[in-house]
Amino acid sequence: FTSFSDNLPTWSTPVRVNDEPAGRDDWLPEVAVSSAGNVYASWYDWRDGPGSVCGGASMMYLSRSEDGAATWPDGSPVSDNFTLNQRLGNIAPNQGDYTALFANQNSVYVCWSDGRNGDPDAFMAAPLLLFT
């Protein structure tokens, strides 16, 4: 969910960033605003995970709001493979240690921790912004 305030003591009604059904606890969101005023959100999303891992695999998703976070398209996967969320490293838990989102006038840059190689490696993408 996102909410905003225009330097007032009140906040807007929270708006859901994706249209995934309730019961999926997507996690570790990041929010960034570009110089053009578009708002971006990234998060680990469970919806594509195979049932055989019982919700233990997620992909990094990204969405863009062009109206100040009042509405959001459902978003699209940024990662091209599942990350298994229980990877060991020298600090545990470590899945969110490498999650970041940055936007400028040229692109949006998504960084996430991905366990596909057996440890929490940092991945980064500057995806094409083709939301439906």
Contacts in CASP RR format, 6 or more apart in sequence:
PFRMAT RR
TARGET T0000
AUTHOR 0000-0000-0000
METHOD contacts of the structure
MODEL  1
FTSFSDNLPTWSTPVRVNDEPAGRDDWLPEVAVSSAGNVYASWYDWRDGP
GSVCGGASMMYLSRSEDGAATWPDGSPVSDNFTLNQRLGNIAPNQGDYTA
LFANQNSVYVCWSDGRNGDPDAFMAAPLLLFT
1 14 0 8 1.000
1 15 0 8 1.000
1 16 0 8 1.000
1 17 0 8 1.000
2 14 0 8 1.000
2 15 0 8 1.000
2 17 0 8 1.000
2 31 0 8 1.000
2 39 0 8 1.000
2 41 0 8 1.000
2 65 0 8 1.000
2 69 0 8 1.000
2 72 0 8 1.000
3 11 0 8 1.000
3 12 0 8 1.000
3 13 0 8 1.000
3 14 0 8 1.000
3 15 0 8 1.000
3 69 0 8 1.000
4 11 0 8 1.000
4 12 0 8 1.000
4 68 0 8 1.000
4 69 0 8 1.000
5 11 0 8 1.000
5 12 0 8 1.000
12 69 0 8 1.000
12 70 0 8 1.000
15 69 0 8 1.000
15 70 0 8 1.000
15 71 0 8 1.000
15 72 0 8 1.000
16 72 0 8 1.000
17 29 0 8 1.000
17 41 0 8 1.000
17 43 0 8 1.000
17 63 0 8 1.000
17 72 0 8 1.000
18 26 0 8 1.000
18 43 0 8 1.000
18 45 0 8 1.000
18 61 0 8 1.000
18 63 0 8 1.000
18 72 0 8 1.000
18 74 0 8 1.000
18 75 0 8 1.000
19 74 0 8 1.000
20 26 0 8 1.000
20 45 0 8 1.000
20 47 0 8 1.000
20 74 0 8 1.000
24 45 0 8 1.000
24 46 0 8 1.000
24 47 0 8 1.000
25 46 0 8 1.000
26 43 0 8 1.000
26 44 0 8 1.000
26 45 0 8 1.000
26 46 0 8 1.000
26 58 0 8 1.000
26 61 0 8 1.000
27 43 0 8 1.000
27 44 0 8 1.000
27 58 0 8 1.000
28 43 0 8 1.000
28 44 0 8 1.000
28 95 0 8 1.000
28 96 0 8 1.000
28 99 0 8 1.000
29 41 0 8 1.000
29 42 0 8 1.000
29 43 0 8 1.000
30 41 0 8 1.000
30 42 0 8 1.000
30 43 0 8 1.000
30 99 0 8 1.000
30 100 0 8 1.000
30 101 0 8 1.000
30 110 0 8 1.000
31 39 0 8 1.000
31 40 0 8 1.000
31 41 0 8 1.000
31 101 0 8 1.000
32 39 0 8 1.000
32 40 0 8 1.000
32 101 0 8 1.000
32 102 0 8 1.000
32 103 0 8 1.000
32 108 0 8 1.000
33 39 0 8 1.000
33 40 0 8 1.000
33 103 0 8 1.000
34 40 0 8 1.000
34 103 0 8 1.000
34 104 0 8 1.000
34 105 0 8 1.000
34 108 0 8 1.000
35 103 0 8 1.000
35 104 0 8 1.000
35 105 0 8 1.000
36 105 0 8 1.000
37 68 0 8 1.000
38 64 0 8 1.000
38 65 0 8 1.000
38 66 0 8 1.000
38 68 0 8 1.000
38 103 0 8 1.000
39 64 0 8 1.000
39 65 0 8 1.000
39 68 0 8 1.000
39 69 0 8 1.000
40 62 0 8 1.000
40 63 0 8 1.000
40 64 0 8 1.000
40 65 0 8 1.000
40 101 0 8 1.000
40 103 0 8 1.000
40 108 0 8 1.000
41 62 0 8 1.000
41 63 0 8 1.000
41 65 0 8 1.000
41 72 0 8 1.000
41 101 0 8 1.000
42 60 0 8 1.000
42 61 0 8 1.000
42 62 0 8 1.000
42 63 0 8 1.000
42 78 0 8 1.000
42 99 0 8 1.000
42 101 0 8 1.000
42 110 0 8 1.000
42 112 0 8 1.000
43 60 0 8 1.000
43 61 0 8 1.000
44 58 0 8 1.000
44 59 0 8 1.000
44 60 0 8 1.000
44 61 0 8 1.000
44 83 0 8 1.000
44 85 0 8 1.000
44 95 0 8 1.000
44 99 0 8 1.000
44 112 0 8 1.000
45 58 0 8 1.000
45 59 0 8 1.000
45 60 0 8 1.000
45 61 0 8 1.000
45 77 0 8 1.000
46 55 0 8 1.000
46 56 0 8 1.000
46 57 0 8 1.000
46 58 0 8 1.000
48 58 0 8 1.000
48 59 0 8 1.000
48 77 0 8 1.000
48 82 0 8 1.000
49 55 0 8 1.000
49 56 0 8 1.000
49 57 0 8 1.000
49 58 0 8 1.000
49 59 0 8 1.000
49 82 0 8 1.000
50 57 0 8 1.000
50 82 0 8 1.000
53 84 0 8 1.000
56 84 0 8 1.000
56 85 0 8 1.000
56 86 0 8 1.000
57 82 0 8 1.000
57 83 0 8 1.000
57 84 0 8 1.000
57 85 0 8 1.000
58 82 0 8 1.000
58 83 0 8 1.000
58 85 0 8 1.000
59 77 0 8 1.000
59 78 0 8 1.000
59 79 0 8 1.000
59 81 0 8 1.000
59 82 0 8 1.000
59 83 0 8 1.000
60 77 0 8 1.000
60 78 0 8 1.000
60 79 0 8 1.000
60 83 0 8 1.000
60 110 0 8 1.000
60 112 0 8 1.000
60 114 0 8 1.000
60 123 0 8 1.000
61 75 0 8 1.000
61 76 0 8 1.000
61 77 0 8 1.000
61 78 0 8 1.000
62 75 0 8 1.000
62 76 0 8 1.000
62 78 0 8 1.000
62 108 0 8 1.000
62 110 0 8 1.000
62 127 0 8 1.000
63 72 0 8 1.000
63 73 0 8 1.000
63 74 0 8 1.000
63 75 0 8 1.000
63 76 0 8 1.000
63 131 0 8 1.000
64 72 0 8 1.000
64 73 0 8 1.000
64 75 0 8 1.000
64 108 0 8 1.000
64 129 0 8 1.000
64 131 0 8 1.000
65 71 0 8 1.000
65 72 0 8 1.000
73 131 0 8 1.000
73 132 0 8 1.000
74 132 0 8 1.000
75 131 0 8 1.000
76 127 0 8 1.000
76 130 0 8 1.000
76 131 0 8 1.000
78 110 0 8 1.000
78 112 0 8 1.000
78 125 0 8 1.000
78 127 0 8 1.000
79 112 0 8 1.000
79 114 0 8 1.000
79 123 0 8 1.000
79 125 0 8 1.000
81 114 0 8 1.000
81 116 0 8 1.000
82 116 0 8 1.000
83 95 0 8 1.000
83 112 0 8 1.000
83 113 0 8 1.000
83 114 0 8 1.000
83 115 0 8 1.000
83 116 0 8 1.000
84 115 0 8 1.000
84 116 0 8 1.000
84 118 0 8 1.000
85 95 0 8 1.000
87 94 0 8 1.000
87 95 0 8 1.000
87 115 0 8 1.000
87 118 0 8 1.000
87 119 0 8 1.000
87 120 0 8 1.000
88 119 0 8 1.000
89 119 0 8 1.000
89 120 0 8 1.000
91 97 0 8 1.000
94 113 0 8 1.000
94 120 0 8 1.000
95 113 0 8 1.000
95 120 0 8 1.000
96 112 0 8 1.000
96 113 0 8 1.000
97 113 0 8 1.000
97 120 0 8 1.000
98 111 0 8 1.000
98 112 0 8 1.000
98 113 0 8 1.000
98 120 0 8 1.000
98 122 0 8 1.000
99 111 0 8 1.000
99 112 0 8 1.000
99 113 0 8 1.000
100 109 0 8 1.000
100 110 0 8 1.000
100 111 0 8 1.000
101 108 0 8 1.000
101 109 0 8 1.000
101 110 0 8 1.000
101 111 0 8 1.000
102 108 0 8 1.000
102 109 0 8 1.000
103 109 0 8 1.000
107 126 0 8 1.000
107 129 0 8 1.000
108 126 0 8 1.000
108 127 0 8 1.000
108 129 0 8 1.000
109 124 0 8 1.000
109 125 0 8 1.000
109 126 0 8 1.000
110 124 0 8 1.000
110 125 0 8 1.000
110 126 0 8 1.000
110 127 0 8 1.000
111 122 0 8 1.000
111 123 0 8 1.000
111 124 0 8 1.000
112 122 0 8 1.000
112 123 0 8 1.000
112 124 0 8 1.000
113 120 0 8 1.000
113 121 0 8 1.000
113 122 0 8 1.000
113 123 0 8 1.000
114 120 0 8 1.000
114 121 0 8 1.000
114 122 0 8 1.000
114 123 0 8 1.000
115 121 0 8 1.000
END
